[in-house]
Amino acid sequence: MKNRLKVLRAMRNWSQAELAVHLDVSRQAVNAIETGKHDPSLPLAFKLARLFEMPIEEIFDDQS
Amino acid sequence: MLTLTADQKAAMVITAAFMGSAAIILHIAAIAFDLADFLRGLSIGLALVSLAILLIGKLRDEYLDGLWKQGASAAFATTVVLFLVRPFIIEGAFTGIDGARLVEAYAALVAPAAILAFFVGFYGARLRNPA
């Protein structure tokens, strides 16, 4: 699933490792989500939405 | 008490997977080449410990959970295939003393082959997404 995670992370000047610490997942999990190889679970998607203070639909795009 | 970050836990699990895949290859070699019994025991023990670490680790991280699922699918598919081809390989191909050895070897290798397939699926998924 396409997402804006990389852009949102770059806006805050975070590395993948730093974002992983915020989410309490591994850096590999962050990378897998950013590259679209893995769709996050619902709890993780909500964590991302709360972290970036925006709705899930503005982070992830399931239409393309 | 030592507290590991999610990254450190993931690294530990990946290391355990490497240990497990090496151990199961050693176990299969020990069966195929009739090596010492202690090698069989040691290698399968290491493989099972590795799988236990992976099972616990996959519960704590989504990436590891994805790798586990790929490995488990490959192991299950391998088990089914080996079950289905068994009659053709053993009972249709060999007779006599070679047949008896083949039956014994086949029975001993099914489970290690499934575990090996697990690690092939695990690393296959990891290579497709080199995070």
N, CA and C atoms of all chains as a GROMACS GRO file, in nm:
protein
  585
    1MET      N    1   0.085  -0.118   0.000
    1MET     CA    2   0.000   0.000   0.000
    1MET      C    3   0.089   0.124   0.000
    2LYS      N    4   0.052   0.217  -0.092
    2LYS     CA    5   0.132   0.340  -0.098
    2LYS      C    6   0.111   0.422   0.028
    3ASN      N    7   0.214   0.496   0.064
    3ASN     CA    8   0.202   0.580   0.184
    3ASN      C    9   0.298   0.697   0.176
    4ARG      N   10   0.275   0.794   0.267
    4ARG     CA   11   0.359   0.914   0.270
    4ARG      C   12   0.456   0.910   0.387
    5LEU      N   13   0.482   0.794   0.436
    5LEU     CA   14   0.561   0.781   0.558
    5LEU      C   15   0.700   0.843   0.544
    6LYS      N   16   0.762   0.817   0.430
    6LYS     CA   17   0.897   0.869   0.410
    6LYS      C   18   0.897   1.021   0.410
    7VAL      N   19   0.796   1.079   0.346
    7VAL     CA   20   0.787   1.225   0.340
    7VAL      C   21   0.763   1.282   0.480
    8LEU      N   22   0.668   1.222   0.552
    8LEU     CA   23   0.634   1.269   0.685
    8LEU      C   24   0.754   1.256   0.779
    9ARG      N   25   0.828   1.150   0.763
    9ARG     CA   26   0.946   1.128   0.846
    9ARG      C   27   1.052   1.233   0.814
   10ALA      N   28   1.069   1.261   0.684
   10ALA     CA   29   1.170   1.360   0.642
   10ALA      C   30   1.133   1.500   0.691
   11MET      N   31   1.002   1.529   0.696
   11MET     CA   32   0.959   1.661   0.743
   11MET      C   33   1.000   1.684   0.888
   12ARG      N   34   1.008   1.577   0.962
   12ARG     CA   35   1.049   1.589   1.103
   12ARG      C   36   1.199   1.559   1.121
   13ASN      N   37   1.264   1.535   1.011
   13ASN     CA   38   1.409   1.508   1.015
   13ASN      C   39   1.443   1.385   1.100
   14TRP      N   40   1.359   1.285   1.090
   14TRP     CA   41   1.382   1.161   1.163
   14TRP      C   42   1.444   1.057   1.071
   15SER      N   43   1.532   0.978   1.128
   15SER     CA   44   1.581   0.861   1.056
   15SER      C   45   1.479   0.749   1.074
   16GLN      N   46   1.496   0.642   0.998
   16GLN     CA   47   1.406   0.526   1.016
   16GLN      C   48   1.419   0.471   1.158
   17ALA      N   49   1.541   0.471   1.208
   17ALA     CA   50   1.564   0.419   1.342
   17ALA      C   51   1.492   0.503   1.447
   18GLU      N   52   1.494   0.634   1.428
   18GLU     CA   53   1.428   0.723   1.524
   18GLU      C   54   1.277   0.704   1.519
   19LEU      N   55   1.223   0.692   1.399
   19LEU     CA   56   1.078   0.666   1.387
   19LEU      C   57   1.044   0.532   1.451
   20ALA      N   58   1.130   0.434   1.432
   20ALA     CA   59   1.107   0.302   1.490
   20ALA      C   60   1.101   0.310   1.643
   21VAL      N   61   1.186   0.391   1.700
   21VAL     CA   62   1.185   0.408   1.846
   21VAL      C   63   1.052   0.469   1.892
   22HIS      N   64   1.006   0.570   1.818
   22HIS     CA   65   0.877   0.634   1.851
   22HIS      C   66   0.762   0.534   1.846
   23LEU      N   67   0.771   0.438   1.751
   23LEU     CA   68   0.662   0.344   1.731
   23LEU      C   69   0.681   0.214   1.807
   24ASP      N   70   0.798   0.198   1.867
   24ASP     CA   71   0.834   0.074   1.938
   24ASP      C   72   0.829  -0.048   1.846
   25VAL      N   73   0.881  -0.029   1.724
   25VAL     CA   74   0.900  -0.141   1.632
   25VAL      C   75   1.045  -0.137   1.584
   26SER      N   76   1.084  -0.237   1.508
   26SER     CA   77   1.221  -0.239   1.458
   26SER      C   78   1.236  -0.146   1.337
   27ARG      N   79   1.359  -0.108   1.309
   27ARG     CA   80   1.384  -0.025   1.190
   27ARG      C   81   1.343  -0.102   1.065
   28GLN      N   82   1.362  -0.231   1.066
   28GLN     CA   83   1.323  -0.314   0.952
   28GLN      C   84   1.173  -0.304   0.925
   29ALA      N   85   1.094  -0.298   1.031
   29ALA     CA   86   0.948  -0.286   1.014
   29ALA      C   87   0.914  -0.152   0.950
   30VAL      N   88   0.982  -0.045   0.994
   30VAL     CA   89   0.958   0.088   0.935
   30VAL      C   90   0.994   0.087   0.787
   31ASN      N   91   1.107   0.028   0.755
   31ASN     CA   92   1.150   0.021   0.616
   31ASN      C   93   1.052  -0.057   0.531
   32ALA      N   94   1.004  -0.169   0.585
   32ALA     CA   95   0.909  -0.253   0.511
   32ALA      C   96   0.779  -0.179   0.484
   33ILE      N   97   0.735  -0.099   0.579
   33ILE     CA   98   0.611  -0.021   0.561
   33ILE      C   99   0.634   0.091   0.459
   34GLU      N  100   0.747   0.162   0.472
   34GLU     CA  101   0.776   0.273   0.379
   34GLU      C  102   0.784   0.227   0.235
   35THR      N  103   0.844   0.112   0.213
   35THR     CA  104   0.862   0.062   0.076
   35THR      C  105   0.739  -0.012   0.025
   36GLY      N  106   0.634  -0.016   0.106
   36GLY     CA  107   0.510  -0.079   0.064
   36GLY      C  108   0.513  -0.230   0.064
   37LYS      N  109   0.621  -0.288   0.122
   37LYS     CA  110   0.632  -0.434   0.125
   37LYS      C  111   0.546  -0.494   0.237
   38HIS      N  112   0.507  -0.412   0.330
   38HIS     CA  113   0.430  -0.460   0.444
   38HIS      C  114   0.328  -0.355   0.483
   39ASP      N  115   0.203  -0.399   0.499
   39ASP     CA  116   0.100  -0.308   0.549
   39ASP      C  117   0.096  -0.317   0.700
   40PRO      N  118   0.094  -0.204   0.770
   40PRO     CA  119   0.096  -0.208   0.915
   40PRO      C  120  -0.035  -0.265   0.970
   41SER      N  121  -0.026  -0.317   1.090
   41SER     CA  122  -0.147  -0.362   1.158
   41SER      C  123  -0.229  -0.240   1.198
   42LEU      N  124  -0.352  -0.263   1.237
   42LEU     CA  125  -0.440  -0.151   1.274
   42LEU      C  126  -0.385  -0.073   1.394
   43PRO      N  127  -0.342  -0.141   1.500
   43PRO     CA  128  -0.284  -0.065   1.613
   43PRO      C  129  -0.164   0.020   1.571
   44LEU      N  130  -0.080  -0.034   1.484
   44LEU     CA  131   0.037   0.043   1.440
   44LEU      C  132  -0.005   0.159   1.351
   45ALA      N  133  -0.105   0.138   1.268
   45ALA     CA  134  -0.156   0.246   1.182
   45ALA      C  135  -0.211   0.360   1.268
   46PHE      N  136  -0.281   0.324   1.375
   46PHE     CA  137  -0.334   0.427   1.466
   46PHE      C  138  -0.220   0.499   1.539
   47LYS      N  139  -0.117   0.423   1.575
   47LYS     CA  140   0.000   0.485   1.639
   47LYS      C  141   0.062   0.588   1.546
   48LEU      N  142   0.074   0.551   1.417
   48LEU     CA  143   0.131   0.643   1.318
   48LEU      C  144   0.044   0.768   1.306
   49ALA      N  145  -0.086   0.747   1.300
   49ALA     CA  146  -0.178   0.860   1.285
   49ALA      C  147  -0.166   0.956   1.404
   50ARG      N  148  -0.156   0.899   1.524
   50ARG     CA  149  -0.144   0.984   1.644
   50ARG      C  150  -0.008   1.053   1.646
   51LEU      N  151   0.095   0.983   1.603
   51LEU     CA  152   0.232   1.039   1.604
   51LEU      C  153   0.242   1.158   1.508
   52PHE      N  154   0.184   1.141   1.388
   52PHE     CA  155   0.192   1.248   1.288
   52PHE      C  156   0.072   1.343   1.293
   53GLU      N  157  -0.017   1.316   1.385
   53GLU     CA  158  -0.133   1.404   1.409
   53GLU      C  159  -0.213   1.427   1.281
   54MET      N  160  -0.246   1.318   1.215
   54MET     CA  161  -0.332   1.326   1.097
   54MET      C  162  -0.406   1.195   1.081
   55PRO      N  163  -0.518   1.197   1.006
   55PRO     CA  164  -0.595   1.072   0.988
   55PRO      C  165  -0.513   0.968   0.911
   56ILE      N  166  -0.549   0.841   0.934
   56ILE     CA  167  -0.480   0.731   0.868
   56ILE      C  168  -0.489   0.747   0.716
   57GLU      N  169  -0.605   0.794   0.667
   57GLU     CA  170  -0.625   0.808   0.523
   57GLU      C  171  -0.529   0.908   0.460
   58GLU      N  172  -0.477   0.999   0.539
   58GLU     CA  173  -0.381   1.097   0.484
   58GLU      C  174  -0.238   1.041   0.484
   59ILE      N  175  -0.218   0.931   0.550
   59ILE     CA  176  -0.086   0.869   0.551
   59ILE      C  177  -0.080   0.755   0.450
   60PHE      N  178  -0.188   0.676   0.446
   60PHE     CA  179  -0.191   0.559   0.358
   60PHE      C  180  -0.295   0.577   0.248
   61ASP      N  181  -0.263   0.523   0.130
   61ASP     CA  182  -0.353   0.534   0.015
   61ASP      C  183  -0.377   0.393  -0.040
   62ASP      N  184  -0.497   0.345  -0.024
   62ASP     CA  185  -0.529   0.210  -0.072
   62ASP      C  186  -0.595   0.209  -0.209
   63GLN      N  187  -0.605   0.328  -0.270
   63GLN     CA  188  -0.676   0.338  -0.398
   63GLN      C  189  -0.585   0.308  -0.517
   64SER      N  190  -0.454   0.331  -0.503
   64SER     CA  191  -0.362   0.313  -0.616
   64SER      C  192  -0.294   0.177  -0.613
   65MET      N  193   1.796  -0.456   3.518
   65MET     CA  194   1.755  -0.554   3.417
   65MET      C  195   1.781  -0.498   3.277
   66LEU      N  196   1.835  -0.580   3.190
   66LEU     CA  197   1.870  -0.537   3.056
   66LEU      C  198   1.744  -0.517   2.973
   67THR      N  199   1.730  -0.399   2.915
   67THR     CA  200   1.615  -0.371   2.829
   67THR      C  201   1.664  -0.355   2.687
   68LEU      N  202   1.610  -0.435   2.597
   68LEU     CA  203   1.651  -0.429   2.457
   68LEU      C  204   1.553  -0.343   2.379
   69THR      N  205   1.605  -0.265   2.284
   69THR     CA  206   1.517  -0.191   2.194
   69THR      C  207   1.458  -0.290   2.092
   70ALA      N  208   1.356  -0.244   2.022
   70ALA     CA  209   1.293  -0.329   1.920
   70ALA      C  210   1.396  -0.368   1.813
   71ASP      N  211   1.485  -0.273   1.782
   71ASP     CA  212   1.589  -0.300   1.683
   71ASP      C  213   1.685  -0.410   1.729
   72GLN      N  214   1.723  -0.402   1.856
   72GLN     CA  215   1.814  -0.503   1.911
   72GLN      C  216   1.747  -0.640   1.915
   73LYS      N  217   1.620  -0.642   1.947
   73LYS     CA  218   1.545  -0.768   1.949
   73LYS      C  219   1.539  -0.826   1.808
   74ALA      N  220   1.515  -0.739   1.709
   74ALA     CA  221   1.508  -0.785   1.570
   74ALA      C  222   1.644  -0.841   1.527
   75ALA      N  223   1.751  -0.774   1.566
   75ALA     CA  224   1.885  -0.821   1.531
   75ALA      C  225   1.913  -0.957   1.595
   76MET      N  226   1.866  -0.974   1.718
   76MET     CA  227   1.886  -1.101   1.789
   76MET      C  228   1.809  -1.213   1.717
   77VAL      N  229   1.689  -1.182   1.672
   77VAL     CA  230   1.609  -1.282   1.603
   77VAL      C  231   1.673  -1.319   1.469
   78ILE      N  232   1.722  -1.220   1.396
   78ILE     CA  233   1.788  -1.246   1.267
   78ILE      C  234   1.911  -1.333   1.289
   79THR      N  235   1.985  -1.305   1.395
   79THR     CA  236   2.102  -1.388   1.428
   79THR      C  237   2.060  -1.530   1.461
   80ALA      N  238   1.951  -1.544   1.535
   80ALA     CA  239   1.900  -1.678   1.569
   80ALA      C  240   1.858  -1.751   1.441
   81ALA      N  241   1.801  -1.680   1.346
   81ALA     CA  242   1.762  -1.742   1.219
   81ALA      C  243   1.884  -1.793   1.143
   82PHE      N  244   1.990  -1.714   1.146
   82PHE     CA  245   2.114  -1.757   1.079
   82PHE      C  246   2.167  -1.885   1.146
   83MET      N  247   2.166  -1.885   1.280
   83MET     CA  248   2.212  -2.002   1.354
   83MET      C  249   2.125  -2.123   1.323
   84GLY      N  250   1.996  -2.102   1.318
   84GLY     CA  251   1.904  -2.212   1.292
   84GLY      C  252   1.919  -2.270   1.153
   85SER      N  253   1.939  -2.185   1.053
   85SER     CA  254   1.953  -2.235   0.916
   85SER      C  255   2.083  -2.313   0.903
   86ALA      N  256   2.190  -2.265   0.965
   86ALA     CA  257   2.318  -2.339   0.962
   86ALA      C  258   2.302  -2.474   1.033
   87ALA      N  259   2.230  -2.472   1.146
   87ALA     CA  260   2.212  -2.594   1.224
   87ALA      C  261   2.132  -2.698   1.147
   88ILE      N  262   2.027  -2.658   1.078
   88ILE     CA  263   1.944  -2.756   1.007
   88ILE      C  264   2.017  -2.812   0.887
   89ILE      N  265   2.100  -2.730   0.822
   89ILE     CA  266   2.182  -2.781   0.711
   89ILE      C  267   2.280  -2.884   0.764
   90LEU      N  268   2.340  -2.857   0.880
   90LEU     CA  269   2.431  -2.953   0.944
   90LEU      C  270   2.357  -3.081   0.978
   91HIS      N  271   2.233  -3.068   1.027
   91HIS     CA  272   2.155  -3.186   1.066
   91HIS      C  273   2.125  -3.275   0.944
   92ILE      N  274   2.085  -3.210   0.834
   92ILE     CA  275   2.056  -3.286   0.713
   92ILE      C  276   2.182  -3.355   0.662
   93ALA      N  277   2.294  -3.285   0.669
   93ALA     CA  278   2.421  -3.344   0.628
   93ALA      C  279   2.458  -3.461   0.719
   94ALA      N  280   2.429  -3.447   0.849
   94ALA     CA  281   2.459  -3.555   0.944
   94ALA      C  282   2.378  -3.680   0.912
   95ILE      N  283   2.255  -3.662   0.869
   95ILE     CA  284   2.171  -3.777   0.832
   95ILE      C  285   2.218  -3.836   0.699
   96ALA      N  286   2.240  -3.749   0.601
   96ALA     CA  287   2.275  -3.796   0.467
   96ALA      C  288   2.409  -3.868   0.464
   97PHE      N  289   2.506  -3.819   0.541
   97PHE     CA  290   2.640  -3.877   0.539
   97PHE      C  291   2.667  -3.963   0.661
   98ASP      N  292   2.562  -3.993   0.737
   98ASP     CA  293   2.573  -4.084   0.853
   98ASP      C  294   2.682  -4.038   0.949
   99LEU      N  295   2.678  -3.913   0.987
   99LEU     CA  296   2.779  -3.858   1.078
   99LEU      C  297   2.746  -3.896   1.223
  100ALA      N  298   2.833  -3.853   1.316
  100ALA     CA  299   2.818  -3.891   1.458
  100ALA      C  300   2.682  -3.848   1.512
  101ASP      N  301   2.630  -3.932   1.605
  101ASP     CA  302   2.497  -3.905   1.662
  101ASP      C  303   2.491  -3.773   1.736
  102PHE      N  304   2.601  -3.736   1.804
  102PHE     CA  305   2.597  -3.613   1.882
  102PHE      C  306   2.579  -3.491   1.791
  103LEU      N  307   2.628  -3.502   1.667
  103LEU     CA  308   2.610  -3.391   1.572
  103LEU      C  309   2.463  -3.376   1.535
  104ARG      N  310   2.395  -3.492   1.518
  104ARG     CA  311   2.252  -3.488   1.488
  104ARG      C  312   2.175  -3.421   1.602
  105GLY      N  313   2.208  -3.466   1.724
  105GLY     CA  314   2.138  -3.412   1.841
  105GLY      C  315   2.166  -3.264   1.861
  106LEU      N  316   2.293  -3.227   1.850
  106LEU     CA  317   2.333  -3.087   1.870
  106LEU      C  318   2.269  -2.997   1.766
  107SER      N  319   2.273  -3.040   1.641
  107SER     CA  320   2.223  -2.954   1.533
  107SER      C  321   2.070  -2.937   1.542
  108ILE      N  322   1.998  -3.046   1.569
  108ILE     CA  323   1.852  -3.030   1.577
  108ILE      C  324   1.814  -2.950   1.700
  109GLY      N  325   1.892  -2.963   1.808
  109GLY     CA  326   1.868  -2.882   1.927
  109GLY      C  327   1.885  -2.734   1.899
  110LEU      N  328   1.993  -2.701   1.829
  110LEU     CA  329   2.018  -2.560   1.794
  110LEU      C  330   1.907  -2.507   1.702
  111ALA      N  331   1.864  -2.591   1.608
  111ALA     CA  332   1.758  -2.548   1.516
  111ALA      C  333   1.629  -2.521   1.592
  112LEU      N  334   1.596  -2.608   1.687
  112LEU     CA  335   1.472  -2.590   1.764
  112LEU      C  336   1.479  -2.469   1.855
  113VAL      N  337   1.596  -2.445   1.915
  113VAL     CA  338   1.614  -2.324   1.998
  113VAL      C  339   1.596  -2.199   1.910
  114SER      N  340   1.654  -2.205   1.792
  114SER     CA  341   1.642  -2.092   1.698
  114SER      C  342   1.496  -2.066   1.663
  115LEU      N  343   1.421  -2.173   1.636
  115LEU     CA  344   1.280  -2.157   1.602
  115LEU      C  345   1.201  -2.100   1.720
  116ALA      N  346   1.239  -2.141   1.842
  116ALA     CA  347   1.172  -2.087   1.960
  116ALA      C  348   1.197  -1.938   1.973
  117ILE      N  349   1.321  -1.896   1.948
  117ILE     CA  350   1.354  -1.752   1.953
  117ILE      C  351   1.278  -1.677   1.846
  118LEU      N  352   1.269  -1.736   1.726
  118LEU     CA  353   1.193  -1.672   1.617
  118LEU      C  354   1.046  -1.661   1.651
  119LEU      N  355   0.992  -1.765   1.713
  119LEU     CA  356   0.850  -1.765   1.747
  119LEU      C  357   0.820  -1.656   1.850
  120ILE      N  358   0.907  -1.643   1.949
  120ILE     CA  359   0.888  -1.538   2.050
  120ILE      C  360   0.911  -1.400   1.986
  121GLY      N  361   1.014  -1.392   1.903
  121GLY     CA  362   1.047  -1.264   1.841
  121GLY      C  363   0.940  -1.214   1.745
  122LYS      N  364   0.876  -1.308   1.676
  122LYS     CA  365   0.778  -1.265   1.576
  122LYS      C  366   0.654  -1.205   1.644
  123LEU      N  367   0.636  -1.239   1.771
  123LEU     CA  368   0.521  -1.184   1.842
  123LEU      C  369   0.540  -1.037   1.878
  124ARG      N  370   0.665  -0.990   1.869
  124ARG     CA  371   0.693  -0.855   1.917
  124ARG      C  372   0.717  -0.754   1.805
  125ASP      N  373   0.720  -0.800   1.681
  125ASP     CA  374   0.750  -0.707   1.573
  125ASP      C  375   0.681  -0.753   1.446
  126GLU      N  376   0.623  -0.657   1.374
  126GLU     CA  377   0.545  -0.692   1.255
  126GLU      C  378   0.632  -0.744   1.141
  127TYR      N  379   0.750  -0.686   1.125
  127TYR     CA  380   0.840  -0.730   1.018
  127TYR      C  381   0.878  -0.877   1.039
  128LEU      N  382   0.914  -0.910   1.162
  128LEU     CA  383   0.952  -1.048   1.193
  128LEU      C  384   0.832  -1.141   1.177
  129ASP      N  385   0.715  -1.092   1.211
  129ASP     CA  386   0.593  -1.172   1.195
  129ASP      C  387   0.572  -1.205   1.047
  130GLY      N  388   0.598  -1.108   0.960
  130GLY     CA  389   0.586  -1.131   0.816
  130GLY      C  390   0.685  -1.236   0.767
  131LEU      N  391   0.808  -1.227   0.814
  131LEU     CA  392   0.910  -1.326   0.775
  131LEU      C  393   0.871  -1.465   0.825
  132TRP      N  394   0.822  -1.472   0.948
  132TRP     CA  395   0.779  -1.600   1.005
  132TRP      C  396   0.670  -1.664   0.919
  133LYS      N  397   0.575  -1.582   0.878
  133LYS     CA  398   0.462  -1.634   0.798
  133LYS      C  399   0.509  -1.688   0.664
  134GLN      N  400   0.604  -1.618   0.601
  134GLN     CA  401   0.660  -1.667   0.475
  134GLN      C  402   0.730  -1.801   0.497
  135GLY      N  403   0.806  -1.811   0.602
  135GLY     CA  404   0.875  -1.936   0.634
  135GLY      C  405   0.779  -2.049   0.664
  136ALA      N  406   0.676  -2.018   0.745
  136ALA     CA  407   0.579  -2.120   0.782
  136ALA      C  408   0.503  -2.171   0.659
  137SER      N  409   0.472  -2.080   0.566
  137SER     CA  410   0.403  -2.122   0.442
  137SER      C  411   0.491  -2.217   0.362
  138ALA      N  412   0.619  -2.183   0.350
  138ALA     CA  413   0.711  -2.268   0.275
  138ALA      C  414   0.726  -2.405   0.341
  139ALA      N  415   0.734  -2.406   0.474
  139ALA     CA  416   0.747  -2.533   0.547
  139ALA      C  417   0.624  -2.620   0.528
  140PHE      N  418   0.508  -2.560   0.536
  140PHE     CA  419   0.384  -2.636   0.518
  140PHE      C  420   0.374  -2.692   0.376
  141ALA      N  421   0.406  -2.610   0.276
  141ALA     CA  422   0.401  -2.655   0.138
  141ALA      C  423   0.497  -2.771   0.116
  142THR      N  424   0.615  -2.762   0.173
  142THR     CA  425   0.715  -2.869   0.161
  142THR      C  426   0.664  -2.998   0.224
  143THR      N  427   0.603  -2.987   0.342
  143THR     CA  428   0.550  -3.105   0.410
  143THR      C  429   0.444  -3.173   0.324
  144VAL      N  430   0.356  -3.095   0.266
  144VAL     CA  431   0.250  -3.151   0.182
  144VAL      C  432   0.309  -3.220   0.059
  145VAL      N  433   0.404  -3.153  -0.006
  145VAL     CA  434   0.466  -3.211  -0.126
  145VAL      C  435   0.537  -3.342  -0.091
  146LEU      N  436   0.614  -3.343   0.017
  146LEU     CA  437   0.687  -3.464   0.056
  146LEU      C  438   0.590  -3.577   0.091
  147PHE      N  439   0.478  -3.541   0.149
  147PHE     CA  440   0.376  -3.642   0.181
  147PHE      C  441   0.318  -3.702   0.053
  148LEU      N  442   0.295  -3.616  -0.046
  148LEU     CA  443   0.232  -3.662  -0.169
  148LEU      C  444   0.327  -3.744  -0.257
  149VAL      N  445   0.455  -3.706  -0.259
  149VAL     CA  446   0.548  -3.775  -0.350
  149VAL      C  447   0.609  -3.900  -0.288
  150ARG      N  448   0.589  -3.918  -0.157
  150ARG     CA  449   0.648  -4.034  -0.089
  150ARG      C  450   0.621  -4.167  -0.160
  151PRO      N  451   0.498  -4.195  -0.198
  151PRO     CA  452   0.473  -4.324  -0.264
  151PRO      C  453   0.552  -4.339  -0.393
  152PHE      N  454   0.568  -4.231  -0.467
  152PHE     CA  455   0.637  -4.238  -0.595
  152PHE      C  456   0.787  -4.256  -0.576
  153ILE      N  457   0.843  -4.192  -0.475
  153ILE     CA  458   0.988  -4.200  -0.455
  153ILE      C  459   1.026  -4.333  -0.392
  154ILE      N  460   0.954  -4.371  -0.288
  154ILE     CA  461   0.998  -4.489  -0.211
  154ILE      C  462   0.944  -4.618  -0.270
  155GLU      N  463   0.816  -4.624  -0.288
  155GLU     CA  464   0.757  -4.752  -0.324
  155GLU      C  465   0.758  -4.778  -0.474
  156GLY      N  466   0.779  -4.674  -0.552
  156GLY     CA  467   0.776  -4.694  -0.697
  156GLY      C  468   0.913  -4.704  -0.760
  157ALA      N  469   1.017  -4.672  -0.684
  157ALA     CA  470   1.148  -4.658  -0.748
  157ALA      C  471   1.249  -4.764  -0.706
  158PHE      N  472   1.252  -4.798  -0.578
  158PHE     CA  473   1.358  -4.886  -0.530
  158PHE      C  474   1.303  -5.010  -0.462
  159THR      N  475   1.379  -5.119  -0.468
  159THR     CA  476   1.341  -5.242  -0.394
  159THR      C  477   1.464  -5.295  -0.322
  160GLY      N  478   1.443  -5.392  -0.234
  160GLY     CA  479   1.557  -5.458  -0.170
  160GLY      C  480   1.619  -5.374  -0.061
  161ILE      N  481   1.745  -5.394  -0.038
  161ILE     CA  482   1.815  -5.333   0.075
  161ILE      C  483   1.824  -5.182   0.057
  162ASP      N  484   1.838  -5.137  -0.066
  162ASP     CA  485   1.843  -4.992  -0.089
  162ASP      C  486   1.709  -4.928  -0.054
  163GLY      N  487   1.601  -5.004  -0.079
  163GLY     CA  488   1.468  -4.951  -0.048
  163GLY      C  489   1.452  -4.929   0.102
  164ALA      N  490   1.503  -5.023   0.182
  164ALA     CA  491   1.490  -5.011   0.328
  164ALA      C  492   1.567  -4.888   0.379
  165ARG      N  493   1.686  -4.867   0.326
  165ARG     CA  494   1.766  -4.751   0.366
  165ARG      C  495   1.697  -4.622   0.323
  166LEU      N  496   1.636  -4.628   0.203
  166LEU     CA  497   1.571  -4.507   0.151
  166LEU      C  498   1.450  -4.470   0.237
  167VAL      N  499   1.374  -4.572   0.279
  167VAL     CA  500   1.258  -4.546   0.365
  167VAL      C  501   1.304  -4.480   0.495
  168GLU      N  502   1.411  -4.536   0.553
  168GLU     CA  503   1.462  -4.482   0.680
  168GLU      C  504   1.510  -4.338   0.663
  169ALA      N  505   1.585  -4.316   0.555
  169ALA     CA  506   1.639  -4.181   0.530
  169ALA      C  507   1.526  -4.083   0.502
  170TYR      N  508   1.428  -4.126   0.424
  170TYR     CA  509   1.316  -4.038   0.389
  170TYR      C  510   1.240  -3.996   0.514
  171ALA      N  511   1.213  -4.095   0.601
  171ALA     CA  512   1.140  -4.064   0.725
  171ALA      C  513   1.219  -3.966   0.812
  172ALA      N  514   1.350  -3.984   0.814
  172ALA     CA  515   1.434  -3.897   0.899
  172ALA      C  516   1.448  -3.757   0.842
  173LEU      N  517   1.430  -3.744   0.711
  173LEU     CA  518   1.458  -3.616   0.646
  173LEU      C  519   1.336  -3.527   0.626
  174VAL      N  520   1.214  -3.583   0.643
  174VAL     CA  521   1.094  -3.504   0.616
  174VAL      C  522   1.088  -3.380   0.706
  175ALA      N  523   1.100  -3.401   0.836
  175ALA     CA  524   1.091  -3.288   0.929
  175ALA      C  525   1.206  -3.188   0.907
  176PRO      N  526   1.332  -3.232   0.899
  176PRO     CA  527   1.439  -3.136   0.871
  176PRO      C  528   1.420  -3.063   0.739
  177ALA      N  529   1.366  -3.132   0.637
  177ALA     CA  530   1.341  -3.065   0.509
  177ALA      C  531   1.237  -2.955   0.525
  178ALA      N  532   1.134  -2.982   0.607
  178ALA     CA  533   1.032  -2.880   0.632
  178ALA      C  534   1.092  -2.761   0.705
  179ILE      N  535   1.178  -2.788   0.802
  179ILE     CA  536   1.243  -2.679   0.877
  179ILE      C  537   1.336  -2.601   0.786
  180LEU      N  538   1.408  -2.672   0.699
  180LEU     CA  539   1.494  -2.604   0.602
  180LEU      C  540   1.412  -2.516   0.510
  181ALA      N  541   1.296  -2.567   0.466
  181ALA     CA  542   1.207  -2.488   0.380
  181ALA      C  543   1.160  -2.363   0.453
  182PHE      N  544   1.137  -2.376   0.585
  182PHE     CA  545   1.099  -2.259   0.664
  182PHE      C  546   1.205  -2.150   0.651
  183PHE      N  547   1.332  -2.189   0.670
  183PHE     CA  548   1.439  -2.089   0.664
  183PHE      C  549   1.457  -2.035   0.522
  184VAL      N  550   1.434  -2.118   0.422
  184VAL     CA  551   1.441  -2.070   0.283
  184VAL      C  552   1.333  -1.964   0.260
  185GLY      N  553   1.211  -1.993   0.309
  185GLY     CA  554   1.102  -1.895   0.296
  185GLY      C  555   1.131  -1.769   0.374
  186PHE      N  556   1.188  -1.786   0.493
  186PHE     CA  557   1.222  -1.674   0.581
  186PHE      C  558   1.322  -1.582   0.512
  187TYR      N  559   1.431  -1.640   0.462
  187TYR     CA  560   1.534  -1.559   0.398
  187TYR      C  561   1.490  -1.509   0.262
  188GLY      N  562   1.404  -1.585   0.196
  188GLY     CA  563   1.350  -1.538   0.068
  188GLY      C  564   1.273  -1.408   0.087
  189ALA      N  565   1.189  -1.405   0.193
  189ALA     CA  566   1.114  -1.284   0.223
  189ALA      C  567   1.208  -1.171   0.263
  190ARG      N  568   1.313  -1.205   0.336
  190ARG     CA  569   1.408  -1.104   0.382
  190ARG      C  570   1.485  -1.045   0.262
  191LEU      N  571   1.520  -1.129   0.166
  191LEU     CA  572   1.594  -1.082   0.050
  191LEU      C  573   1.506  -0.995  -0.040
  192ARG      N  574   1.375  -1.028  -0.045
  192ARG     CA  575   1.283  -0.947  -0.127
  192ARG      C  576   1.265  -0.809  -0.066
  193ASN      N  577   1.288  -0.799   0.066
  193ASN     CA  578   1.280  -0.670   0.132
  193ASN      C  579   1.400  -0.655   0.223
  194PRO      N  580   1.515  -0.620   0.168
  194PRO     CA  581   1.636  -0.610   0.250
  194PRO      C  582   1.632  -0.486   0.339
  195ALA      N  583   1.554  -0.495   0.447
  195ALA     CA  584   1.538  -0.379   0.537
  195ALA      C  585   1.660  -0.362   0.626
   0.00000   0.00000   0.00000
